Amino acid sequence: MDWVVFALSVSAVLVAVWLWLVSRRNWSGAGLYASVGCLIAACFNAAAPVRGALDPNYVGYQFGLAGSEKGLGVTAVAGSIFLLTAMSALLAASRDHGRALWIVAATCAAMFIIIGVPTVQQAVLDPADNAIQFGEYLTVPGVAATAILVLLLAIPYAVGAVWAASAAMSSRN
C-alpha cells in the first residue's frame, strides 16, 4: 500500500470536514487556533495507526514523547493521538462553548506535553539548529523553522487547553 497516498486521502477528508465546520462560523479565535494545531497533528498521524496493524516491516512510531515499537502498539498509540486530535480539531472548529470542549482541553494539554514541550525545549537549546525538510528539494532552515514549529506544534495546544477548559466551564447549554 502507498502510505503517503493513504495519509493524504484521510487528511483530505478530515480537512474537508474541518473547512465545512469553519465555514459555519461557530468558533472563537482561540478555538480556531487550537483546532489548527489539532488538525495538523491528526494529519501527521493519519497513516500510522493502520500501518502499524498491517505492515509487518513498519519500523515503529515516534511523535514527540509518544512512541511504540512496531506492531499493534503503534496502532494503539498513534491511533489514540489521531482520534483525539481529529475529534478535538472538529469540536474546536464547531463550537465556542459546551461540555464537549473538555475533550479539547484534555487533548490539548496532553499534546502540549507530548509534542509542545519537546518542540519548545529544542527551540530554546538551539533555534538555529532546527530545520523542516520537505524531501530533498525544500528545506526551511534555522530560526524560521523554529518559529514555524513553535507556532504550529506548541502554542496552539497551550492556548487550546486554557481556552477549552474556560469555555467548557462557562457552558451556556
N, C-alpha and C positions, 0 to 999 in steps of 0.2 A: 504494500500500500504506500502511496506517496503521502507522507505525513504532513508535508508542507501544504499540499492541496487540501487535505483534511482539516488542518488547523485554520487555514484561510476560509474554508467553507463554513465551518462552525462560527468563526469570528464574524463573517459577513452576515450571517443570520442574526447573531447577537447584536451587532451594530445596527442592523436594520430595525430591530425591535426597539433598541435604545433610542434611535433617531425619531421613531414614531412617538415614543413617550415624551421625548424632549419637545417635540413639536406641539404637544398639548399644553405646554407652559404651566405645569402644575408643580414647579420646583423652585427652590431658593438658590441663590448664587453659591452658597457654601455646599449645598446638597449636590448641585451640578458638578462642582469641582471634585467632591468626594466620589461622585458617580464616575467621572472620567478616570480617576485613579483605579477604581474597582474594575471598570471596563478594560483598561489596559492589562491589569493582572489576569483577568479572565481570558483575554485573547492570548496572552503569553502562555497560558496553561491549557489551551483548548485541546491539544492533541495528546498530551502526556497521560491523562487517565486511561484512555483507550489503548494507547500504545503500550503502556505498562502491562496491560492484561493480554494483549495479542502478540506482541513482538518479543520472542524469547531472547533476541540479541540486543534489546534495548539496554544501554549501559547503566541506567539509573536516573535519578532525578535530583536536582538541587535548585531551589528557588530561595535565595537568601538563607535564612536559618532552617528552612524546611527542606527535608530531603529523605530519600529512601534508596536502598539498593534495588536492583531490577526486580520485576515481578509485580505481584498484587500490592505490595507496599507502595509502589509508585502510584497505582490506581487509587489507593486509599488516600494518600497524602495529596497528590495533585488533583484528584477528583474533589476532595473536600475544598481545596483552595478554589478550584474552578467554580464549583456550585455556589459557594458562599459569595465569591466576588461577583459572579454573574447576577445572582439574586440581589445582592446589595446595589450593584450598578443600576438595575432596573427599578428597585424600590426607591433609591435616592433620586432618580430621574422622574419619578411619577408622583411624588408627594412631598409636602413640606411639613407635615406633622403626622402623628399617629403612632400607635404601639409597634407597628411593624418596623419602625426605624430603630428599635433595639437590636434587630438583626444587623442593620447597617453599622450601628455603634460598635457592637461586638466584633464584627468582621474588620472594620477599620482599625480598631485597637489591636487586633491580632496581626493584621497586615503591617501596621506600623512597627510592631516588634519583629516580625518575620523578615520584612524587606526594607522598611524605612530606616530602622536603626543601623543595619549594616551599610546602607547607602550613605547615611549621614556620617558614619564613622570613616568610611573611605574618603568622603568629600573633605572631611576635616584633616585627615592624615596627609593627603597629598592630592589636592584638587587638580594639579597639572598632570597627574599620572593616569587619570581616567580617560576612557575612550568608548565611544559607541560605534560598533562596526556593523555595517550592512554589507556583508560579503566582503570581497576584496576590492570593491570599486569605490566605496564611500565610507569614510571614517570621520566622525565628529570628534575632534581632539580635545584634550585637557579641560580647561576651565569651562568651556562651552558645554562639553559633555557632562561635567559635574553639575552645572546649573540645570540642565535638562533632566538629569536623573533625580536630583533633589525635588524639582518642581513636579515631576510625574510619579515618583516612587517613594516619596517620604511625606511631603507636606499634605497631599490630598488625604492621607489616612489620619494624620493628626487633626486636620480640620474636620474630617468626616466623623471621627469618634466623638469630638466635642459637640459638633452641630447636631448629629443624630440623637445623641443622648438628651441634649437640651430640647430638641423638637419632640422626642418621644415623651419626655416628662411633661411638656406643656400641651399634651394631646388635647385636641378640641373635638374628638369624635366620641 
